[in-house]
Amino acid sequence: MTSEKEFAVLIVGAGPAGAFAAEHLARGGASVALFDGRPAGEPKACGGGVTSKALRAWPHLLEAAGRIIDEVEMYSPTGAHVCLKLNEPFAIYSRSEFDSYLCERACAAGAQLFKT
């Protein structure tokens, strides 16, 4: 016997955009199915940077495991360097950990995650 469930929304891709959309829609009351075809923990070629503008818009992103960057040092091959203090920090995340964090939030909001 198989059990079937109907969903109002199907999202294919559980990266940041898909997981954000799933969380937002589920919090709004929609029944959401979120499909992820990547193996758990699969590395993603991505810088993992989140801008200060995004951190202001979604402060909960600071809860994700990552590193907050508030200064940048640059060195040239000649040894010259400059240190820049940033007015607003940005964050760097491990993409697989960041994706897991966002999927957990989507599921906590009521979305159902399907690994394919």
Backbone torsions as a table, in degrees:
resi	resn	phi	psi	omega
1	MET	NA	130.6	178.3
2	THR	-106.3	148.3	178.2
3	SER	-106.8	130.3	179.7
4	GLU	-114.5	144.0	177.2
5	LYS	-131.6	139.1	176.3
6	GLU	-97.1	142.0	178.2
7	PHE	-121.0	145.7	176.1
8	ALA	-76.7	-30.9	-175.4
9	VAL	-135.0	134.1	172.9
10	LEU	-117.0	126.3	179.4
11	ILE	-118.7	123.6	179.0
12	VAL	-103.0	115.5	-177.9
13	GLY	112.6	113.0	-176.6
14	ALA	-106.3	31.8	171.9
15	GLY	-75.3	-169.6	-177.3
16	PRO	-54.4	-45.6	-177.9
17	ALA	-65.5	-45.9	-179.9
18	GLY	-64.6	-44.2	-179.3
19	ALA	-67.1	-40.4	176.2
20	PHE	-60.2	-47.2	-179.3
21	ALA	-62.3	-43.3	-179.9
22	ALA	-61.4	-44.5	179.2
23	GLU	-62.1	-48.9	-177.6
24	HIS	-60.2	-47.0	-178.9
25	LEU	-67.0	-40.6	179.3
26	ALA	-65.6	-40.4	177.1
27	ARG	-63.2	-27.5	177.7
28	GLY	-82.3	-1.5	175.8
29	GLY	103.6	-2.5	179.9
30	ALA	-76.5	147.6	171.3
31	SER	-85.9	121.2	-170.0
32	VAL	-123.5	131.2	171.0
33	ALA	-108.8	125.3	-178.8
34	LEU	-114.7	119.3	-176.9
35	PHE	-104.7	131.6	178.5
36	ASP	-127.0	117.9	-178.3
37	GLY	-93.7	-3.1	-178.6
38	ARG	-86.5	145.3	173.6
39	PRO	-63.5	145.5	179.9
40	ALA	-57.1	133.6	177.1
41	GLY	75.7	7.8	-179.7
42	GLU	-62.7	128.9	178.8
43	PRO	-64.5	148.0	-180.0
44	LYS	-125.1	128.8	177.0
45	ALA	-70.6	97.5	-174.0
46	CYS	-159.8	140.9	178.0
47	GLY	-66.8	-25.1	177.8
48	GLY	75.5	16.5	-177.7
49	GLY	-85.5	139.7	174.6
50	VAL	-124.3	124.0	-174.2
51	THR	-71.0	161.4	176.6
52	SER	-61.9	-33.8	177.7
53	LYS	-62.4	-43.3	178.0
54	ALA	-66.0	-38.9	178.8
55	LEU	-65.5	-34.0	175.6
56	ARG	-68.4	-41.3	-178.1
57	ALA	-71.0	-35.6	-177.3
58	TRP	-130.6	75.2	-176.1
59	PRO	-60.0	-21.6	178.2
60	HIS	-62.7	-17.2	178.2
61	LEU	-63.5	-22.1	177.8
62	LEU	-68.4	-17.1	177.7
63	GLU	-74.9	-23.3	-178.9
64	ALA	-69.4	146.5	177.9
65	ALA	-64.8	127.2	-180.0
66	GLY	-176.0	-168.1	179.8
67	ARG	-126.1	128.3	176.8
68	ILE	-88.4	129.8	-178.4
69	ILE	-108.4	119.6	178.5
70	ASP	-120.6	-0.4	172.0
71	GLU	-151.5	153.9	-178.1
72	VAL	-131.5	132.4	174.6
73	GLU	-114.6	134.3	178.6
74	MET	-123.9	137.5	-179.6
75	TYR	-122.9	140.1	175.9
76	SER	-97.6	164.4	177.6
77	PRO	-60.5	-22.3	-179.9
78	THR	-82.6	-7.0	-179.7
79	GLY	100.3	-11.8	176.6
80	ALA	-66.6	146.5	178.5
81	HIS	-149.2	162.8	178.0
82	VAL	-138.9	143.2	177.0
83	CYS	-117.8	123.8	-179.2
84	LEU	-111.4	122.1	172.5
85	LYS	-86.0	127.4	-176.8
86	LEU	-88.3	138.0	175.8
87	ASN	-67.0	-36.0	178.8
88	GLU	-131.3	128.4	-178.6
89	PRO	-73.1	161.2	169.5
90	PHE	-126.1	175.6	-175.9
91	ALA	-127.0	150.4	175.8
92	ILE	-122.0	130.8	-177.7
93	TYR	-126.4	152.1	164.0
94	SER	-69.6	123.7	-174.4
95	ARG	-61.3	-40.6	-179.2
96	SER	-66.7	-39.3	177.5
97	GLU	-68.3	-39.1	179.6
98	PHE	-64.7	-45.5	178.1
99	ASP	-60.4	-42.3	179.0
100	SER	-62.2	-43.4	178.3
101	TYR	-58.8	-46.5	-178.3
102	LEU	-67.1	-38.4	177.3
103	CYS	-65.6	-38.8	176.9
104	GLU	-61.1	-41.2	178.2
105	ARG	-64.9	-41.1	179.3
106	ALA	-62.4	-43.5	179.6
107	CYS	-67.0	-39.1	177.9
108	ALA	-63.1	-28.8	178.6
109	ALA	-79.6	-12.2	177.9
110	GLY	120.1	-4.6	177.2
111	ALA	-71.4	154.1	177.1
112	GLN	-111.6	124.1	-177.4
113	LEU	-94.8	130.8	176.8
114	PHE	-118.1	121.1	175.3
115	LYS	-92.1	125.7	-178.2
116	THR	-108.5	NA	NA
